[in-house]
Amino acid sequence: MSIFKRKRHTGIQYSGINPKGYHPSQLKFYIILLPLAAFMLLPMVFIFSHAFKPPDELFAYPPRFFVINPTFKNFTDLFSKMSSSGVPVSRYLFNSVVVTGVTIAASILVSSTAAYALSKKRFKLKQALFAINTVALMFVPIAVTIPRFLVIQRLGLMDTFWVHVLPALAMPVGLFLIKQFIDGIPDEIIEAARIDGANDLSIYFQIILPMIKPALATIAILTFQATWNNAETSSLFINDESLKTFAFYLTTLTSTSAGANTVAGQGMAAAASLIMFLPNLIMFFFLQSQVMSTMAHSGLK
């Protein structure tokens, strides 16, 4: 009898990791998880609350968590500042959307193909390459800023569209997660496909990708967050204003205003933070079921 779809004498139907129904024995889990969930939601609540605070509440002491007199002035100040900029705001937003979309697609393709090779193919230096990728997980992005700058400069990628995309393809956590997920796919399935005449390309698209959708959704979210919120690339590697992203634009907009007017700058910074956060929340909302499946099955073999 499958552990994923069955009914016990309690009448609860189990599907995947989430049972459909309620039993009093589950109460102890709710007592622990509900307060924990409320605690985890506090940062998101603060972002929404902070964006609508008037100046007197932004600088109130002691600081207030919830807004008392909400206002849209922070957003109106931000949008009015946007309309007075030299380059149209739509250009920055277009750059961010295109860069994020291309980076997600390319990152998924590179990570999944490399993970398939490391998991199911046999070749020399296989273990060494995976060990190098594992070691790369130790390095935070700020630690490789100078080497990355030198590589990008020597490749002639400065002031180009690809400087946003190519450095983001080397995502060690993506390769690691997908490789571990593919390890859980039985070799017998691939061997049976080869007997039926399938080549590596057919196996990859028709067998591997459909079976690792949860892992791909997780990588899509991680890549989206890293790319959409990235202002560092535009500030370090781009001089052409028409190639910079929306995240960089909002950062410079709020910092410039803060230099002239600290109160207005903080209000616009709070509104900009909410604008940058919303796409991340929306994407996670639509893909969260896949992410939960990834976390539940990542340790299974």
Backbone as CSV, one residue per row, in Angstrom:
resi,resn,N_x,N_y,N_z,CA_x,CA_y,CA_z,C_x,C_y,C_z
1,MET,0.850,-1.203,0.000,0.000,0.000,0.000,0.879,1.244,0.000
2,SER,0.585,2.211,-0.856,1.404,3.413,-0.969,1.246,4.287,0.263
3,ILE,2.361,4.894,0.679,2.304,5.789,1.836,1.828,7.171,1.433
4,PHE,1.717,7.407,0.110,1.360,8.738,-0.351,-0.137,8.883,-0.598
5,LYS,-0.825,7.789,-0.827,-2.270,7.889,-1.042,-2.933,6.698,-0.327
6,ARG,-3.426,6.956,0.835,-4.098,5.888,1.556,-5.067,6.504,2.557
7,LYS,-5.961,5.686,3.059,-6.903,6.101,4.089,-6.728,5.194,5.296
8,ARG,-6.627,5.811,6.433,-6.584,5.052,7.665,-7.993,4.976,8.250
9,HIS,-8.066,4.312,9.379,-9.382,4.170,10.012,-9.904,5.508,10.503
10,THR,-9.029,6.519,10.586,-9.473,7.847,11.025,-10.227,8.588,9.934
11,GLY,-10.116,8.120,8.689,-10.795,8.796,7.592,-9.975,9.874,6.936
12,ILE,-8.725,10.044,7.368,-7.870,11.076,6.794,-7.202,10.529,5.551
13,GLN,-7.290,11.276,4.448,-6.653,10.858,3.209,-5.298,11.545,3.091
14,TYR,-4.252,10.767,2.793,-2.906,11.296,2.685,-2.527,11.425,1.216
15,SER,-2.053,12.585,0.846,-1.601,12.828,-0.519,-0.309,13.615,-0.447
16,GLY,0.810,13.003,-0.827,2.093,13.671,-0.705,2.476,13.796,0.749
17,ILE,2.913,14.993,1.165,3.337,15.204,2.535,2.258,15.879,3.368
18,ASN,1.137,16.264,2.738,0.093,17.000,3.443,-1.171,16.160,3.515
19,PRO,-1.615,15.750,4.697,-2.861,14.993,4.810,-4.061,15.884,4.566
20,LYS,-5.096,15.313,3.921,-6.331,16.047,3.677,-7.331,15.663,4.760
21,GLY,-7.450,16.500,5.748,-8.341,16.209,6.851,-7.702,16.627,8.162
22,TYR,-8.412,16.413,9.230,-7.909,16.807,10.543,-8.212,15.706,11.540
23,HIS,-7.270,15.495,12.439,-7.450,14.532,13.513,-6.938,15.174,14.800
24,PRO,-7.585,14.944,15.924,-7.136,15.578,17.183,-5.677,15.317,17.520
25,SER,-5.108,14.235,17.020,-3.701,13.957,17.305,-2.762,14.985,16.667
26,GLN,-3.279,15.733,15.681,-2.458,16.745,15.013,-2.385,18.053,15.801
27,LEU,-3.176,18.167,16.852,-3.259,19.417,17.594,-1.900,19.839,18.148
28,LYS,-1.117,18.875,18.601,0.185,19.218,19.179,1.098,19.879,18.155
29,PHE,0.957,19.512,16.872,1.772,20.141,15.835,1.327,21.579,15.588
30,TYR,0.018,21.810,15.606,-0.493,23.165,15.396,-0.075,24.089,16.532
31,ILE,-0.041,23.566,17.750,0.357,24.395,18.899,1.790,24.908,18.728
32,ILE,2.631,24.090,18.137,4.026,24.489,17.927,4.192,25.309,16.654
33,LEU,3.544,24.888,15.572,3.804,25.478,14.257,3.106,26.817,14.052
34,LEU,1.914,27.009,14.597,1.205,28.267,14.378,1.946,29.466,14.976
35,PRO,2.415,29.410,16.244,3.219,30.543,16.739,4.511,30.742,15.945
36,LEU,5.127,29.648,15.519,6.345,29.758,14.724,6.058,30.410,13.376
37,ALA,4.937,30.033,12.751,4.559,30.642,11.475,4.280,32.129,11.637
38,ALA,3.592,32.501,12.723,3.325,33.918,12.982,4.619,34.693,13.173
39,PHE,5.575,34.085,13.874,6.867,34.732,14.079,7.610,34.918,12.754
40,MET,7.540,33.925,11.867,8.216,34.014,10.579,7.574,35.048,9.662
41,LEU,6.308,35.352,9.884,5.614,36.344,9.054,5.912,37.777,9.471
42,LEU,6.492,37.961,10.642,6.714,39.317,11.146,7.555,40.187,10.211
43,PRO,8.657,39.691,9.613,9.416,40.562,8.688,8.588,41.056,7.508
44,MET,7.724,40.200,6.956,6.883,40.616,5.834,5.858,41.658,6.281
45,VAL,5.288,41.437,7.462,4.334,42.416,7.985,5.017,43.757,8.204
46,PHE,6.264,43.723,8.690,6.989,44.963,8.940,7.273,45.714,7.630
47,ILE,7.617,44.993,6.561,7.891,45.646,5.278,6.657,46.388,4.788
48,PHE,5.493,45.740,4.870,4.252,46.390,4.447,3.932,47.573,5.356
49,SER,4.057,47.379,6.648,3.737,48.441,7.596,4.684,49.629,7.458
50,HIS,5.968,49.341,7.289,6.980,50.397,7.220,6.799,51.269,5.991
51,ALA,6.331,50.678,4.880,6.193,51.434,3.636,5.110,52.503,3.714
52,PHE,4.151,52.343,4.626,3.039,53.289,4.723,3.150,54.213,5.932
53,LYS,4.303,54.233,6.590,4.465,55.099,7.756,4.733,56.542,7.339
54,PRO,4.092,57.508,7.983,4.434,58.916,7.748,5.777,59.236,8.379
55,PRO,6.365,60.389,8.039,7.708,60.721,8.550,7.833,60.671,10.065
56,ASP,6.811,61.137,10.791,6.932,61.152,12.251,6.993,59.740,12.836
57,GLU,6.381,58.758,12.169,6.445,57.384,12.658,7.723,56.685,12.195
58,LEU,8.260,57.112,11.048,9.519,56.521,10.588,10.663,56.819,11.548
59,PHE,10.612,58.002,12.158,11.690,58.426,13.048,11.255,58.453,14.510
60,ALA,10.151,57.769,14.809,9.658,57.749,16.193,10.602,56.948,17.082
61,TYR,10.726,57.378,18.324,11.521,56.639,19.302,10.696,56.486,20.582
62,PRO,10.530,55.278,21.054,11.029,54.008,20.497,10.329,53.652,19.187
63,PRO,10.996,52.908,18.311,10.403,52.570,17.004,9.106,51.797,17.164
64,ARG,8.198,52.023,16.227,6.910,51.338,16.239,6.896,50.267,15.142
65,PHE,6.398,49.107,15.498,6.340,48.008,14.523,5.202,48.228,13.536
66,PHE,4.013,48.529,14.021,2.848,48.712,13.162,2.615,50.197,12.898
67,VAL,2.130,50.490,11.697,1.797,51.872,11.334,0.479,52.263,12.005
68,ILE,0.415,53.490,12.488,-0.800,53.979,13.163,-1.623,54.846,12.223
69,ASN,-0.961,55.740,11.519,-1.641,56.622,10.565,-1.072,56.369,9.164
70,PRO,-1.555,55.355,8.459,-0.982,55.011,7.153,-1.153,56.134,6.137
71,THR,-0.171,56.262,5.256,-0.191,57.287,4.225,0.434,56.751,2.951
72,PHE,-0.002,57.306,1.815,0.571,56.944,0.511,1.619,57.954,0.047
73,LYS,1.991,58.873,0.925,2.919,59.934,0.535,4.288,59.373,0.120
74,ASN,4.734,58.309,0.772,6.018,57.719,0.394,6.007,57.253,-1.056
75,PHE,4.878,56.692,-1.484,4.773,56.199,-2.862,4.635,57.351,-3.846
76,THR,3.858,58.365,-3.479,3.714,59.509,-4.384,5.038,60.243,-4.547
77,ASP,5.800,60.378,-3.465,7.124,60.995,-3.574,8.048,60.161,-4.466
78,LEU,7.973,58.848,-4.316,8.816,57.969,-5.117,8.452,58.054,-6.593
79,PHE,7.165,58.015,-6.912,6.740,58.059,-8.314,7.009,59.417,-8.940
80,SER,6.870,60.492,-8.153,7.180,61.815,-8.690,8.669,61.962,-8.976
81,LYS,9.494,61.352,-8.142,10.935,61.355,-8.378,11.278,60.537,-9.613
82,MET,10.556,59.431,-9.810,10.772,58.600,-10.994,10.477,59.379,-12.281
83,SER,9.386,60.141,-12.273,8.968,60.843,-13.486,9.928,61.954,-13.879
84,SER,10.767,62.405,-12.933,11.700,63.492,-13.228,13.093,62.989,-13.598
85,SER,13.273,61.662,-13.708,14.592,61.120,-14.027,14.884,61.261,-15.518
86,GLY,16.173,61.243,-15.864,16.578,61.414,-17.256,16.191,60.233,-18.131
87,VAL,16.487,59.018,-17.688,16.128,57.805,-18.421,14.743,57.353,-17.966
88,PRO,13.854,56.984,-18.892,12.515,56.536,-18.482,12.582,55.350,-17.519
89,VAL,11.695,55.376,-16.534,11.657,54.294,-15.558,11.327,52.972,-16.240
90,SER,10.514,53.041,-17.301,10.149,51.822,-18.014,11.367,51.114,-18.588
91,ARG,12.419,51.877,-18.900,13.629,51.261,-19.430,14.314,50.400,-18.360
92,TYR,14.431,50.927,-17.142,15.025,50.155,-16.047,14.187,48.912,-15.747
93,LEU,12.862,49.088,-15.741,11.978,47.964,-15.443,12.062,46.908,-16.543
94,PHE,12.127,47.346,-17.793,12.266,46.417,-18.921,13.566,45.630,-18.803
95,ASN,14.657,46.322,-18.472,15.942,45.635,-18.301,15.855,44.559,-17.225
96,SER,15.232,44.884,-16.090,15.126,43.919,-14.996,14.307,42.703,-15.393
97,VAL,13.192,42.937,-16.087,12.327,41.819,-16.496,13.056,40.909,-17.479
98,VAL,13.724,41.496,-18.472,14.423,40.692,-19.476,15.603,39.950,-18.845
99,VAL,16.397,40.669,-18.051,17.563,40.043,-17.413,17.123,38.900,-16.501
100,THR,16.079,39.126,-15.710,15.613,38.096,-14.789,15.081,36.879,-15.538
101,GLY,14.285,37.106,-16.576,13.735,35.990,-17.343,14.811,35.161,-18.029
102,VAL,15.765,35.835,-18.682,16.839,35.121,-19.373,17.721,34.382,-18.377
103,THR,18.019,35.008,-17.247,18.884,34.381,-16.243,18.236,33.144,-15.646
104,ILE,16.942,33.205,-15.356,16.253,32.043,-14.796,16.283,30.877,-15.781
105,ALA,15.941,31.145,-17.049,15.917,30.080,-18.050,17.305,29.483,-18.255
106,ALA,18.310,30.349,-18.376,19.671,29.863,-18.613,20.220,29.132,-17.394
107,SER,19.927,29.635,-16.209,20.426,28.989,-14.997,19.829,27.606,-14.809
108,ILE,18.531,27.467,-15.079,17.889,26.158,-14.977,18.484,25.188,-15.991
109,LEU,18.704,25.660,-17.206,19.269,24.799,-18.254,20.673,24.343,-17.886
110,VAL,21.522,25.275,-17.470,22.909,24.939,-17.141,22.976,24.026,-15.915
111,SER,22.236,24.370,-14.867,22.287,23.583,-13.636,21.740,22.170,-13.835
112,SER,20.636,22.054,-14.571,20.018,20.734,-14.740,20.838,19.836,-15.661
113,THR,21.396,20.380,-16.736,22.214,19.550,-17.625,23.500,19.108,-16.924
114,ALA,24.130,20.023,-16.190,25.340,19.660,-15.458,25.029,18.646,-14.366
115,ALA,23.904,18.823,-13.686,23.528,17.886,-12.625,23.226,16.508,-13.195
116,TYR,22.595,16.452,-14.357,22.313,15.169,-15.004,23.611,14.446,-15.351
117,ALA,24.580,15.182,-15.878,25.865,14.569,-16.224,26.589,14.068,-14.978
118,LEU,26.597,14.877,-13.919,27.303,14.480,-12.697,26.602,13.336,-11.969
119,SER,25.315,13.205,-12.167,24.569,12.180,-11.445,24.500,10.857,-12.200
120,LYS,24.283,10.898,-13.495,23.976,9.677,-14.237,25.011,9.289,-15.294
121,LYS,25.997,10.119,-15.540,27.022,9.793,-16.535,28.315,9.391,-15.832
122,ARG,29.151,8.655,-16.546,30.434,8.228,-16.017,31.554,8.852,-16.847
123,PHE,32.436,9.584,-16.184,33.568,10.204,-16.861,34.624,10.557,-15.817
124,LYS,35.817,10.824,-16.272,36.912,11.157,-15.370,36.667,12.515,-14.712
125,LEU,37.218,12.695,-13.531,37.122,13.943,-12.756,35.688,14.270,-12.336
126,LYS,34.801,13.295,-12.416,33.411,13.538,-12.018,33.321,13.936,-10.555
127,GLN,33.944,13.161,-9.683,33.909,13.454,-8.258,34.647,14.742,-7.930
128,ALA,35.730,15.016,-8.653,36.501,16.234,-8.400,35.689,17.480,-8.753
129,LEU,34.971,17.417,-9.863,34.159,18.560,-10.269,33.042,18.833,-9.272
130,PHE,32.418,17.776,-8.791,31.352,17.978,-7.806,31.920,18.484,-6.483
131,ALA,33.124,18.028,-6.126,33.767,18.521,-4.905,34.085,20.004,-5.020
132,ILE,34.529,20.443,-6.206,34.805,21.863,-6.421,33.526,22.680,-6.264
133,ASN,32.432,22.168,-6.821,31.156,22.862,-6.678,30.724,22.941,-5.219
134,THR,30.958,21.870,-4.469,30.601,21.863,-3.048,31.430,22.876,-2.272
135,VAL,32.720,22.967,-2.594,33.575,23.951,-1.936,33.118,25.370,-2.276
136,ALA,32.621,25.565,-3.502,32.160,26.896,-3.913,30.987,27.383,-3.090
137,LEU,30.257,26.457,-2.456,29.148,26.858,-1.600,29.619,27.655,-0.390
138,MET,30.898,27.537,-0.048,31.433,28.210,1.127,31.614,29.705,0.909
139,PHE,31.741,30.138,-0.348,32.112,31.511,-0.633,30.873,32.379,-0.830
140,VAL,30.799,33.453,-0.077,29.733,34.427,-0.273,30.090,35.311,-1.460
141,PRO,29.108,35.933,-2.140,29.408,36.719,-3.341,30.427,37.834,-3.113
142,ILE,30.399,38.480,-1.953,31.309,39.593,-1.710,32.762,39.138,-1.695
143,ALA,33.006,37.857,-1.393,34.369,37.339,-1.313,35.005,37.156,-2.682
144,VAL,34.182,37.063,-3.731,34.714,36.844,-5.084,34.470,38.047,-5.984
145,THR,34.234,39.212,-5.394,33.945,40.396,-6.196,35.136,40.782,-7.071
146,ILE,36.336,40.817,-6.493,37.521,41.221,-7.264,37.857,40.199,-8.358
147,PRO,37.944,38.901,-8.053,38.173,37.939,-9.146,37.104,38.006,-10.233
148,ARG,35.858,38.194,-9.849,34.788,38.290,-10.841,34.979,39.520,-11.715
149,PHE,35.359,40.627,-11.120,35.585,41.850,-11.898,36.709,41.642,-12.910
150,LEU,37.798,40.995,-12.492,38.926,40.773,-13.396,38.544,39.845,-14.547
151,VAL,37.787,38.798,-14.244,37.353,37.875,-15.295,36.429,38.579,-16.283
152,ILE,35.467,39.333,-15.770,34.527,40.040,-16.643,35.259,41.057,-17.513
153,GLN,36.226,41.744,-16.944,36.978,42.735,-17.714,37.775,42.077,-18.835
154,ARG,38.424,40.942,-18.542,39.236,40.269,-19.559,38.386,39.618,-20.641
155,LEU,37.161,39.242,-20.309,36.261,38.670,-21.309,35.568,39.727,-22.155
156,GLY,35.758,40.993,-21.811,35.148,42.074,-22.582,33.648,42.195,-22.394
157,LEU,33.171,41.859,-21.210,31.738,41.900,-20.940,31.286,43.205,-20.298
158,MET,32.210,44.087,-20.014,31.831,45.360,-19.392,30.891,46.137,-20.314
159,ASP,29.874,46.742,-19.714,28.892,47.533,-20.458,28.168,46.719,-21.522
160,THR,27.844,45.479,-21.226,27.057,44.656,-22.131,25.892,44.036,-21.369
161,PHE,24.900,43.578,-22.117,23.741,42.941,-21.502,24.136,41.644,-20.803
162,TRP,25.104,40.916,-21.368,25.451,39.588,-20.860,26.169,39.628,-19.528
163,VAL,26.650,40.795,-19.106,27.304,40.861,-17.809,26.297,40.641,-16.676
164,HIS,25.022,40.868,-16.972,23.975,40.580,-15.989,23.690,39.084,-15.892
165,VAL,23.878,38.364,-16.993,23.411,36.982,-17.089,24.509,35.960,-16.803
166,LEU,25.635,36.077,-17.502,26.653,35.026,-17.459,27.215,34.760,-16.053
167,PRO,27.547,35.780,-15.241,28.056,35.457,-13.887,27.040,34.750,-13.007
168,ALA,25.761,34.936,-13.276,24.724,34.317,-12.444,24.489,32.853,-12.796
169,LEU,25.045,32.388,-13.910,24.824,30.999,-14.312,25.582,30.033,-13.415
170,ALA,26.720,30.480,-12.880,27.508,29.624,-11.982,26.893,29.685,-10.590
171,MET,25.851,28.892,-10.389,25.098,28.901,-9.136,25.327,27.565,-8.429
172,PRO,26.305,27.491,-7.552,26.645,26.201,-6.931,25.482,25.541,-6.211
173,VAL,24.661,26.324,-5.536,23.549,25.725,-4.788,22.540,25.098,-5.742
174,GLY,22.375,25.673,-6.935,21.457,25.101,-7.916,21.934,23.757,-8.415
175,LEU,23.213,23.683,-8.771,23.775,22.413,-9.228,23.718,21.362,-8.119
176,PHE,24.045,21.757,-6.905,24.052,20.817,-5.781,22.656,20.262,-5.525
177,LEU,21.662,21.138,-5.489,20.304,20.706,-5.162,19.728,19.804,-6.249
178,ILE,19.898,20.183,-7.506,19.337,19.384,-8.600,20.061,18.047,-8.717
179,LYS,21.378,18.052,-8.497,22.131,16.805,-8.574,21.653,15.819,-7.509
180,GLN,21.444,16.311,-6.298,20.950,15.441,-5.236,19.552,14.926,-5.552
181,PHE,18.756,15.737,-6.210,17.407,15.330,-6.569,17.444,14.257,-7.658
182,ILE,18.317,14.429,-8.653,18.425,13.444,-9.738,18.990,12.129,-9.213
183,ASP,19.836,12.195,-8.179,20.361,10.960,-7.585,19.242,10.048,-7.099
184,GLY,18.107,10.637,-6.743,16.988,9.837,-6.269,16.204,9.153,-7.369
185,ILE,16.477,9.470,-8.638,15.803,8.808,-9.753,16.482,7.465,-10.011
186,PRO,15.755,6.366,-9.993,16.385,5.047,-10.188,17.090,4.942,-11.539
187,ASP,18.263,4.336,-11.522,19.002,4.132,-12.762,18.253,3.204,-13.711
188,GLU,17.398,2.336,-13.185,16.667,1.398,-14.028,15.754,2.123,-15.016
189,ILE,15.224,3.285,-14.610,14.345,4.043,-15.515,15.134,4.517,-16.731
190,ILE,16.326,5.026,-16.495,17.152,5.516,-17.594,17.634,4.358,-18.461
191,GLU,17.994,3.255,-17.833,18.434,2.090,-18.599,17.310,1.548,-19.464
192,ALA,16.101,1.537,-18.958,14.959,1.090,-19.754,14.721,2.018,-20.940
193,ALA,14.909,3.332,-20.715,14.748,4.277,-21.824,15.814,4.059,-22.894
194,ARG,17.030,3.750,-22.485,18.094,3.495,-23.449,17.808,2.222,-24.262
195,ILE,17.261,1.220,-23.609,16.897,-0.011,-24.319,15.833,0.277,-25.379
196,ASP,14.940,1.216,-25.056,13.892,1.589,-26.021,14.416,2.506,-27.119
197,GLY,15.705,2.851,-27.064,16.302,3.643,-28.132,16.406,5.128,-27.854
198,ALA,16.149,5.557,-26.629,16.228,6.987,-26.306,17.686,7.418,-26.145
199,ASN,18.005,8.600,-26.654,19.344,9.153,-26.469,19.349,10.075,-25.260
200,ASP,20.520,10.667,-24.976,20.643,11.516,-23.785,19.698,12.709,-23.849
201,LEU,19.523,13.283,-25.030,18.652,14.448,-25.155,17.205,14.092,-24.838
202,SER,16.763,12.955,-25.352,15.388,12.517,-25.085,15.203,12.173,-23.612
203,ILE,16.187,11.510,-23.036,16.104,11.163,-21.615,16.036,12.424,-20.755
204,TYR,16.841,13.412,-21.116,16.877,14.658,-20.341,15.535,15.386,-20.391
205,PHE,14.968,15.547,-21.590,13.743,16.337,-21.731,12.488,15.548,-21.357
206,GLN,12.459,14.258,-21.630,11.236,13.495,-21.448,11.170,12.740,-20.128
207,ILE,12.320,12.518,-19.493,12.317,11.765,-18.237,12.823,12.604,-17.071
208,ILE,14.013,13.173,-17.230,14.633,13.891,-16.112,13.854,15.142,-15.735
209,LEU,13.623,16.034,-16.702,12.962,17.307,-16.382,11.580,17.128,-15.754
210,PRO,10.710,16.252,-16.293,9.402,16.091,-15.634,9.496,15.572,-14.199
211,MET,10.548,14.823,-13.878,10.663,14.240,-12.551,11.332,15.156,-11.535
212,ILE,11.921,16.243,-11.992,12.607,17.152,-11.066,11.969,18.539,-11.065
213,LYS,10.692,18.615,-11.412,10.015,19.919,-11.449,10.078,20.657,-10.109
214,PRO,9.895,19.974,-8.964,10.007,20.706,-7.688,11.371,21.364,-7.499
215,ALA,12.443,20.646,-7.853,13.780,21.221,-7.713,13.969,22.400,-8.662
216,LEU,13.441,22.288,-9.871,13.556,23.386,-10.838,12.808,24.627,-10.345
217,ALA,11.648,24.413,-9.726,10.893,25.551,-9.181,11.669,26.232,-8.063
218,THR,12.337,25.443,-7.235,13.146,26.024,-6.156,14.295,26.847,-6.715
219,ILE,14.977,26.318,-7.729,16.077,27.055,-8.352,15.564,28.317,-9.036
220,ALA,14.381,28.232,-9.629,13.797,29.414,-10.266,13.569,30.526,-9.245
221,ILE,13.081,30.166,-8.063,12.844,31.169,-7.022,14.162,31.769,-6.533
222,LEU,15.150,30.924,-6.269,16.442,31.417,-5.790,17.113,32.319,-6.819
223,THR,17.039,31.921,-8.097,17.636,32.742,-9.158,16.887,34.051,-9.316
224,PHE,15.567,33.995,-9.217,14.764,35.219,-9.328,15.132,36.213,-8.232
225,GLN,15.221,35.728,-7.009,15.554,36.620,-5.903,16.939,37.235,-6.076
226,ALA,17.899,36.409,-6.479,19.263,36.909,-6.633,19.373,37.910,-7.772
227,THR,18.612,37.702,-8.849,18.725,38.567,-10.028,17.865,39.816,-9.889
228,TRP,16.638,39.659,-9.454,15.718,40.791,-9.358,16.215,41.835,-8.348
229,ASN,16.824,41.384,-7.267,17.280,42.307,-6.228,18.731,42.746,-6.409
230,ASN,19.353,42.348,-7.500,20.773,42.619,-7.702,20.989,44.027,-8.255
231,ALA,21.597,44.884,-7.453,21.994,46.219,-7.907,23.502,46.333,-8.071
232,GLU,24.224,45.321,-7.607,25.689,45.359,-7.627,26.243,45.327,-9.037
233,THR,25.664,44.499,-9.912,26.173,44.389,-11.286,26.084,45.715,-12.014
234,SER,24.972,46.417,-11.863,24.806,47.700,-12.545,25.776,48.750,-12.025
235,SER,26.111,48.687,-10.755,27.003,49.690,-10.183,28.469,49.401,-10.461
236,LEU,28.859,48.118,-10.594,30.264,47.761,-10.766,30.672,47.566,-12.222
237,PHE,29.766,47.031,-13.041,30.160,46.612,-14.384,29.471,47.369,-15.506
238,ILE,28.536,48.258,-15.183,27.766,48.952,-16.212,27.941,50.464,-16.055
239,ASN,28.330,51.113,-17.136,28.384,52.580,-17.175,27.258,53.172,-18.008
240,ASP,26.756,52.391,-18.963,25.659,52.833,-19.813,24.358,52.807,-19.015
241,GLU,23.757,53.963,-18.836,22.556,54.076,-18.010,21.398,53.255,-18.573
242,SER,21.350,53.074,-19.889,20.237,52.348,-20.505,20.324,50.841,-20.284
243,LEU,21.427,50.339,-19.711,21.584,48.914,-19.451,21.427,48.563,-17.975
244,LYS,21.179,49.553,-17.147,21.061,49.297,-15.711,19.658,48.827,-15.346
245,THR,19.545,48.225,-14.169,18.302,47.567,-13.780,17.477,48.420,-12.817
246,PHE,16.266,47.958,-12.590,15.328,48.666,-11.728,15.794,48.690,-10.280
247,ALA,16.428,47.616,-9.835,16.925,47.566,-8.453,17.990,48.635,-8.237
248,PHE,18.897,48.789,-9.180,19.930,49.816,-9.069,19.299,51.205,-9.093
249,TYR,18.305,51.379,-9.953,17.656,52.680,-10.063,16.996,53.085,-8.752
250,LEU,16.280,52.163,-8.127,15.634,52.485,-6.859,16.662,52.760,-5.764
251,THR,17.771,52.041,-5.790,18.809,52.257,-4.785,19.405,53.646,-4.907
252,THR,19.751,54.048,-6.120,20.340,55.381,-6.329,19.310,56.474,-6.087
253,LEU,18.066,56.193,-6.439,17.015,57.193,-6.269,16.807,57.529,-4.803
254,THR,16.714,56.499,-3.970,16.481,56.727,-2.547,17.729,57.281,-1.857
255,SER,18.915,56.837,-2.265,20.133,57.334,-1.627,20.392,58.782,-1.996
256,THR,20.088,59.155,-3.255,20.268,60.545,-3.676,19.317,61.460,-2.932
257,SER,18.077,61.015,-2.800,17.096,61.827,-2.082,17.442,61.918,-0.604
258,ALA,17.993,60.834,-0.060,18.346,60.841,1.357,19.457,61.835,1.632
259,GLY,20.340,62.056,0.618,21.411,63.006,0.836,20.900,64.423,0.963
260,ALA,19.812,64.730,0.247,19.260,66.080,0.301,18.198,66.227,1.372
261,ASN,17.413,65.183,1.581,16.321,65.234,2.544,16.221,63.865,3.212
262,THR,16.717,63.788,4.421,16.769,62.499,5.108,15.382,61.910,5.311
263,VAL,14.402,62.725,5.651,13.049,62.237,5.918,12.421,61.681,4.649
264,ALA,12.459,62.467,3.564,11.877,62.008,2.301,12.613,60.790,1.778
265,GLY,13.921,60.758,1.951,14.693,59.622,1.462,14.329,58.343,2.169
266,GLN,14.119,58.397,3.494,13.752,57.198,4.231,12.359,56.720,3.848
267,GLY,11.443,57.620,3.626,10.097,57.236,3.219,10.086,56.575,1.858
268,MET,10.823,57.167,0.901,10.892,56.565,-0.432,11.631,55.236,-0.408
269,ALA,12.641,55.121,0.460,13.373,53.855,0.577,12.455,52.754,1.090
270,ALA,11.578,53.081,2.027,10.625,52.094,2.539,9.644,51.672,1.454
271,ALA,9.159,52.634,0.663,8.244,52.298,-0.433,8.947,51.476,-1.504
272,ALA,10.199,51.823,-1.811,10.962,51.073,-2.810,11.222,49.647,-2.346
273,SER,11.472,49.460,-1.060,11.697,48.107,-0.528,10.459,47.237,-0.716
274,LEU,9.284,47.817,-0.503,8.055,47.052,-0.692,7.857,46.703,-2.165
275,ILE,8.148,47.647,-3.064,7.998,47.397,-4.505,8.930,46.275,-4.948
276,MET,10.151,46.254,-4.429,11.103,45.212,-4.803,10.738,43.870,-4.171
277,PHE,10.072,43.912,-3.031,9.743,42.672,-2.317,8.535,41.966,-2.908
278,LEU,7.569,42.698,-3.425,6.323,42.107,-3.889,6.504,41.041,-4.971
279,PRO,7.335,41.263,-6.015,7.516,40.189,-7.009,8.070,38.910,-6.403
280,ASN,8.979,39.023,-5.425,9.493,37.832,-4.754,8.381,37.084,-4.030
281,LEU,7.516,37.820,-3.359,6.421,37.194,-2.622,5.435,36.526,-3.565
282,ILE,5.126,37.189,-4.670,4.164,36.635,-5.630,4.709,35.355,-6.257
283,MET,5.979,35.365,-6.639,6.557,34.178,-7.266,6.600,33.009,-6.285
284,PHE,6.985,33.283,-5.050,7.011,32.207,-4.061,5.613,31.684,-3.781
285,PHE,4.617,32.559,-3.813,3.242,32.140,-3.547,2.778,31.119,-4.581
286,PHE,3.131,31.332,-5.846,2.683,30.427,-6.901,3.508,29.135,-6.964
287,LEU,4.762,29.184,-6.484,5.628,28.012,-6.593,5.898,27.334,-5.250
288,GLN,5.240,27.780,-4.186,5.583,27.272,-2.859,5.291,25.785,-2.704
289,SER,4.273,25.264,-3.386,3.983,23.834,-3.268,5.126,22.998,-3.826
290,GLN,5.735,23.473,-4.931,6.871,22.767,-5.498,8.082,22.839,-4.570
291,VAL,8.276,23.986,-3.925,9.398,24.143,-3.011,9.237,23.209,-1.820
292,MET,8.017,23.084,-1.303,7.788,22.189,-0.177,8.070,20.731,-0.569
293,SER,7.715,20.359,-1.796,8.007,19.002,-2.260,9.503,18.771,-2.369
294,THR,10.239,19.801,-2.792,11.697,19.685,-2.882,12.299,19.450,-1.506
295,MET,11.864,20.221,-0.523,12.408,20.060,0.817,12.048,18.696,1.414
296,ALA,10.870,18.181,1.062,10.434,16.902,1.629,11.176,15.725,1.030
297,HIS,11.584,15.854,-0.246,12.200,14.715,-0.930,13.678,14.849,-1.133
298,SER,14.279,15.957,-0.706,15.701,16.176,-0.979,16.585,15.154,-0.271
299,GLY,16.118,14.575,0.830,16.937,13.605,1.543,16.618,12.161,1.200
300,LEU,15.641,11.949,0.314,15.263,10.582,-0.040,16.135,10.053,-1.162
301,LYS,16.384,8.787,-1.167,17.172,8.140,-2.218,16.327,7.053,-2.869
